[in-house]
Amino acid sequence: MEQFKACLKLCGAGDALGYHGGRWEFSKLSQILVDLKQIGGVDNIILRGDSWIVSDLSMCKPKEQFDQLPFSKRGGGCGASMRSMCIGIRFSLPELLPNLVVTAIEAGRMSHHNPTGYLGGVASAVFASYGIQKVPLIKWGSKFRDEVIPLCKTHISGMKDRFPKENLDAFDYFEKQWKKYLEIRGIADEDNEKEPVFPEKYGFSERDNFYTSLSFHGNGGSSGHDSVLIAYDCLLHTKNLDASERWRAMLEHSAIHSGDSDSTAAIACSLYGCVYGFEGVNAQHTKSLEFGNKMDKLATDLYKIACDRSHPLNRPTTVGKINDVPEVTVPVALSCAEAEEKADKTQDEQGKDMKCEEKEEEKKVEDAEVSSSTQPSSSSSGPSSDPTNVCSSATPASSASP
């Protein structure tokens, strides 16, 4: 139960902190670091609804029926990926992977009918389920590549009235970016047991540059692919830290950068909750969180259904169909197309000026940067894999909800 609550509540915490009332989202890193230094670091932040609200896009409601939005060349934003973790915990039983894939794709296509957009939603949902199942973090990326992406292609091909050709033609970008990241971190081999490869120095500036390099148009985390890759990167780089340091590092890695900081922090912190529950989480980041009580209730309801194998909604389905999934259109939250289109235009305008400001920005960062987390030690490798007993082992040992 704790991991289900942490999944939703820490998603809200990451979103609120990365958003900072709109001040930090798509802001210059140097200004964010100045603000952070004045605050005294993330540990001094008290996430209250009157001052640290959750972002507007996380509360949008669908404008279209799930099967009415046409294919869009501009539908690659991160709205689906930042809202699909709830789908992952809902379908966290391993045998319900096809249900998860179908639901995440069709929920994502309600607002982001482009593979770069809705496959980000599939990735964040699958990663949430991996966290509940205790799949080792280092295996997530290759497992998603080898087992889930083929299922997605099968489903897309089977939906003959949902623009299969356009979707399959545009599929390549997401897949290539995913494989490229796994190769960069040295975890492309599914049998790999080695630690991921990170630069010796990986502070605020280095992370910001890397996140930008993953992006589609210069704003790290604003697309479906890079929003989840950044969240995954945060989990991998902090996984060997002590619990007392890990949560602080997670916030600094996922929320303090010049891109779509609220989206990446929402995904990363939600996945943190799936893996670790509330372990190491600062109580100030959850106690007075906006909509916190509603998140707890939703998590409780999801847990009751997700862990009941006899429940009629837990009948395994087949990809390529939607009639077999009784509640395919019921994700907890979805985006509205108008808000995403506006965000995309804003990101395009901001991206035009990024190149000419890079050198000046790097100098400012050097002057303003606060101390980043220490490099992870090689002490702990994270939870072990036990996917057959998902719900009975859903609460991490020696941790308490704030």
C-alpha positions in Angstrom: 0.0 0.0 0.0 2.8 2.4 0.9 4.3 2.3 -2.6 0.9 3.1 -4.2 0.5 6.1 -2.0 4.1 7.2 -2.5 3.7 6.9 -6.3 0.9 9.4 -6.4 1.9 11.7 -3.6 5.5 12.1 -4.5 4.4 12.7 -8.1 2.6 15.7 -6.8 5.6 16.7 -4.6 8.0 16.6 -7.6 5.5 18.5 -9.8 5.0 21.3 -7.3 8.7 21.7 -6.5 9.8 21.6 -10.1 7.1 24.0 -11.1 7.5 26.6 -8.2 4.4 28.4 -9.3 5.7 28.6 -12.9 9.0 30.3 -11.8 11.3 27.4 -12.4 9.7 25.6 -15.4 11.8 26.4 -18.5 13.8 28.9 -16.5 17.5 29.6 -16.7 19.5 27.3 -14.5 21.5 30.2 -13.1 18.4 31.9 -11.8 17.0 28.6 -10.4 20.3 28.1 -8.5 20.2 31.6 -7.1 16.6 31.0 -5.9 17.6 27.7 -4.4 20.5 29.2 -2.6 18.3 31.9 -1.1 15.8 29.3 0.0 18.6 27.3 1.7 18.3 24.1 -0.5 15.5 21.7 -1.2 15.4 20.5 2.5 14.0 24.0 3.5 11.1 23.9 1.1 7.7 23.4 2.6 5.3 22.2 -0.1 2.0 23.9 0.7 -0.9 24.4 -1.6 -1.0 28.2 -1.0 2.6 28.7 -2.2 3.9 25.6 -4.0 1.0 24.5 -6.2 0.9 21.6 -8.6 1.2 22.6 -12.2 -1.9 23.3 -14.3 -1.2 20.7 -17.0 -1.3 17.9 -14.4 -5.0 18.7 -13.7 -6.3 19.0 -17.2 -9.3 16.8 -18.3 -9.6 15.1 -21.7 -11.2 17.2 -24.4 -11.7 14.3 -26.9 -13.0 10.8 -26.7 -10.1 8.3 -26.6 -10.6 7.2 -30.3 -11.3 10.6 -31.9 -8.1 12.5 -31.8 -6.3 12.2 -35.2 -2.6 11.5 -35.7 -0.5 14.6 -35.0 3.1 15.4 -36.1 3.2 17.8 -33.1 1.9 15.3 -30.5 5.3 14.3 -29.0 5.0 16.3 -25.8 5.4 14.9 -22.3 1.8 15.2 -21.1 1.1 11.5 -21.4 4.4 10.5 -19.7 3.9 12.7 -16.7 0.4 11.3 -15.9 0.7 7.5 -16.7 2.4 6.2 -13.5 -1.0 5.6 -12.1 -1.7 3.2 -15.0 1.4 1.3 -14.1 0.5 0.7 -10.5 -3.1 -0.1 -11.5 -1.8 -2.9 -13.8 1.2 -3.8 -11.7 0.5 -7.6 -11.8 3.1 -9.0 -14.3 0.4 -11.0 -16.3 -1.5 -7.7 -17.0 1.3 -6.1 -19.0 -0.8 -6.2 -22.2 -3.6 -4.4 -20.3 -1.1 -1.8 -19.2 0.3 -1.3 -22.8 -3.2 -0.9 -24.3 -4.4 1.4 -21.6 -1.3 3.6 -21.6 -1.3 3.9 -25.4 -5.0 4.7 -25.8 -5.0 7.1 -22.8 -1.9 8.8 -24.2 -3.5 9.1 -27.7 -6.3 11.1 -26.2 -4.0 14.1 -26.1 -0.7 13.0 -27.8 -1.4 11.0 -30.9 2.2 10.6 -31.8 4.5 7.7 -30.8 7.0 10.1 -29.2 4.3 11.3 -26.9 2.2 8.2 -26.0 5.2 5.9 -25.8 6.5 8.1 -23.1 3.3 7.4 -21.3 3.8 3.6 -21.8 7.4 3.9 -20.5 6.4 5.8 -17.3 3.6 3.3 -16.7 5.8 0.3 -17.2 8.5 1.7 -15.0 6.0 2.3 -12.2 4.9 -1.4 -12.5 8.6 -2.5 -12.5 9.0 -0.5 -9.2 6.1 -2.3 -7.6 7.4 -5.6 -8.9 10.9 -4.9 -7.5 12.6 -5.4 -10.9 16.2 -4.1 -10.5 16.6 -0.6 -11.7 19.5 -1.4 -14.0 17.2 -3.8 -16.0 14.3 -1.4 -16.6 15.6 0.1 -19.8 16.6 -3.0 -21.7 13.5 -4.9 -20.4 11.3 -2.1 -21.7 13.1 -2.1 -25.1 13.0 -5.9 -25.6 9.6 -6.8 -24.1 7.3 -3.7 -24.2 8.2 -1.8 -27.4 7.4 -4.9 -29.6 4.0 -5.1 -27.8 3.4 -1.4 -28.6 4.1 -2.0 -32.3 1.8 -5.0 -32.4 -1.1 -3.0 -30.8 -0.6 0.0 -33.1 -0.5 -2.3 -36.2 -3.7 -4.0 -35.1 -5.7 -0.8 -34.7 -6.6 -0.4 -38.4 -8.8 2.7 -37.8 -6.2 4.6 -35.7 -3.7 5.7 -38.4 -1.4 2.6 -38.1 0.8 3.7 -41.0 1.4 7.2 -39.7 2.1 5.9 -36.2 4.6 3.2 -37.4 6.4 5.6 -39.7 6.9 8.0 -36.8 7.8 5.2 -34.3 11.6 5.2 -35.2 12.5 8.4 -33.3 11.5 7.2 -29.9 13.1 3.8 -30.3 16.4 5.2 -31.5 16.6 7.7 -28.7 15.9 5.0 -26.2 18.6 2.7 -27.5 21.1 5.6 -27.7 20.6 6.4 -24.0 21.1 2.8 -22.9 24.3 2.6 -24.9 25.6 5.9 -23.3 25.0 4.5 -19.8 26.5 1.1 -20.7 23.3 -0.8 -19.9 22.1 -1.8 -23.3 22.9 -5.5 -22.7 19.9 -7.2 -21.1 22.3 -9.5 -19.1 24.4 -6.6 -17.9 25.2 -6.7 -14.2 27.6 -3.7 -14.2 26.8 -0.3 -12.8 25.7 2.4 -15.2 28.4 4.7 -16.5 28.3 8.3 -15.4 30.8 11.2 -15.8 33.1 11.7 -12.9 31.6 15.2 -12.4 27.8 15.2 -12.8 26.6 18.3 -11.0 23.8 20.8 -11.9 25.5 22.2 -15.0 26.6 18.8 -16.4 23.2 17.3 -15.8 21.5 20.3 -17.5 23.7 20.0 -20.5 23.0 16.3 -20.8 19.3 16.7 -20.4 19.3 19.3 -23.2 21.2 16.9 -25.4 18.4 14.3 -25.0 15.7 16.7 -26.0 13.9 17.2 -29.3 14.2 21.0 -29.5 16.5 22.2 -26.7 14.2 21.9 -23.7 15.1 18.9 -21.6 12.2 16.8 -20.6 9.5 18.4 -22.7 8.9 15.4 -24.9 7.7 11.9 -24.2 11.0 10.2 -24.7 13.4 12.5 -22.8 11.0 13.2 -19.9 11.2 9.5 -18.9 14.8 9.1 -19.8 15.7 12.0 -17.5 13.6 10.5 -14.7 15.4 7.1 -15.3 18.7 8.8 -15.3 17.9 10.4 -11.9 17.0 7.0 -10.4 20.1 5.3 -11.7 22.5 8.0 -10.5 21.1 8.2 -7.0 20.3 4.5 -6.4 23.4 3.8 -4.3 23.0 6.7 -1.9 21.9 6.3 1.6 18.2 6.8 2.2 18.8 10.1 4.0 20.6 11.5 1.0 18.7 9.8 -1.8 15.5 11.9 -1.7 17.3 15.2 -1.6 19.5 14.1 -4.5 16.4 12.9 -6.5 14.8 16.4 -6.2 18.1 18.1 -7.2 18.6 15.8 -10.2 15.0 15.9 -11.4 13.7 19.4 -10.6 16.7 21.7 -10.8 17.4 22.2 -14.5 16.5 24.6 -17.3 14.0 22.3 -19.1 10.5 21.0 -18.3 11.4 20.6 -14.6 8.0 20.0 -13.2 7.3 17.1 -15.6 10.6 15.4 -15.1 10.4 15.8 -11.3 6.8 14.5 -11.3 7.8 11.3 -13.2 11.1 10.8 -11.3 9.6 11.3 -7.8 6.6 9.1 -8.6 8.9 6.3 -9.7 11.0 6.9 -6.6 7.8 6.2 -4.6 7.2 2.9 -6.5 10.7 1.7 -5.7 11.3 3.1 -2.2 8.0 4.2 -0.8 8.4 7.2 1.5 11.9 6.1 2.6 14.1 9.1 3.2 11.4 11.6 2.2 11.3 14.9 4.0 7.9 15.2 5.7 7.8 18.9 4.7 7.4 17.8 1.1 4.2 15.8 1.7 2.4 16.8 4.9 0.6 19.9 3.5 0.8 19.0 -0.2 -2.0 20.3 -2.4 -4.5 17.5 -3.1 -2.6 15.2 -0.8 -5.6 13.6 0.8 -7.2 12.9 -2.6 -4.0 11.3 -3.7 -4.1 9.0 -0.7 -7.7 7.9 -1.4 -7.0 7.3 -5.1 -4.0 5.2 -4.2 -6.0 3.1 -1.7 -8.7 2.5 -4.3 -6.1 1.6 -7.0 -4.4 -0.8 -4.6 -7.6 -2.7 -3.8 -8.3 -3.4 -7.5 -4.7 -3.9 -8.6 -3.9 -6.6 -6.1 -7.1 -8.6 -6.5 -6.4 -11.2 -9.2 -10.1 -12.3 -9.1 -11.4 -8.9 -9.9 -13.3 -8.8 -13.2 -11.2 -5.8 -14.4 -8.1 -7.9 -14.0 -8.8 -10.2 -16.9 -5.7 -10.3 -19.2 -6.3 -8.7 -22.6 -4.7 -8.9 -26.0 -2.8 -6.1 -27.7 -4.3 -4.8 -30.9 -7.7 -4.6 -29.4 -9.5 -2.3 -27.0 -12.8 -4.0 -26.3 -11.1 -6.5 -24.0 -10.1 -3.7 -21.5 -13.3 -2.7 -19.7 -12.0 0.6 -18.4 -9.4 1.6 -20.9 -10.5 5.3 -20.7 -10.1 5.7 -16.9 -6.6 6.8 -16.1 -6.5 9.1 -13.0 -5.5 12.2 -15.0 -5.1 13.2 -18.6 -4.0 16.3 -20.4 -6.0 18.6 -22.6 -4.8 19.2 -26.1 -5.1 23.0 -26.0 -2.8 23.4 -23.0 -0.2 21.1 -24.5 -0.3 22.9 -27.9 0.3 26.2 -26.0 3.1 24.7 -24.1 4.7 23.4 -27.3 4.6 26.8 -28.9 6.2 28.4 -25.8 9.0 25.8 -25.9 9.6 26.4 -29.6 10.0 30.1 -28.9 12.3 29.6 -26.0 14.4 27.1 -27.8 15.4 29.6 -30.5 17.5 31.7 -28.1 19.2 28.8 -26.3 22.2 28.3 -28.5 23.4 31.9 -28.3 23.1 32.0 -24.5 25.0 28.8 -23.8 28.4 30.2 -23.1 27.1 33.1 -20.9 24.9 30.6 -19.0 27.7 28.2 -18.3 29.7 31.1 -16.7 26.7 32.1 -14.5 26.2 28.5 -13.4 29.8 28.3 -12.3 29.3 31.4 -10.1 25.9 30.5 -8.7 26.0 26.7 -8.4 25.3 25.3 -4.9 26.9 22.1 -3.9 25.5 19.1 -5.6 25.1 15.6 -4.2 28.2 13.5 -3.7 28.8 10.7 -6.3 27.0 7.5 -5.4 28.9 4.9 -3.5 28.9 1.3 -4.5 27.1 0.1 -1.4 23.6 -0.8 -2.3 22.2 -2.1 -5.7 18.6 -1.5 -4.8 15.6 -3.8 -4.5 15.8 -7.4 -5.7 13.4 -8.8 -8.3 10.3 -10.7 -7.1 7.6 -10.0 -9.6 5.4 -12.9 -8.6 4.3 -11.5 -5.2 3.6 -7.9 -6.2 1.1 -6.7 -3.6 2.1 -8.6 -0.5 5.6 -7.1 -0.8 4.5 -3.6 -1.9 5.5 -2.0 1.4 9.3 -1.5 1.7 10.8 -2.5 5.0 12.0 0.0 7.6 10.2 3.0 6.1 7.4 5.1 7.3 5.0 7.4 5.5 5.4 11.1 6.5 
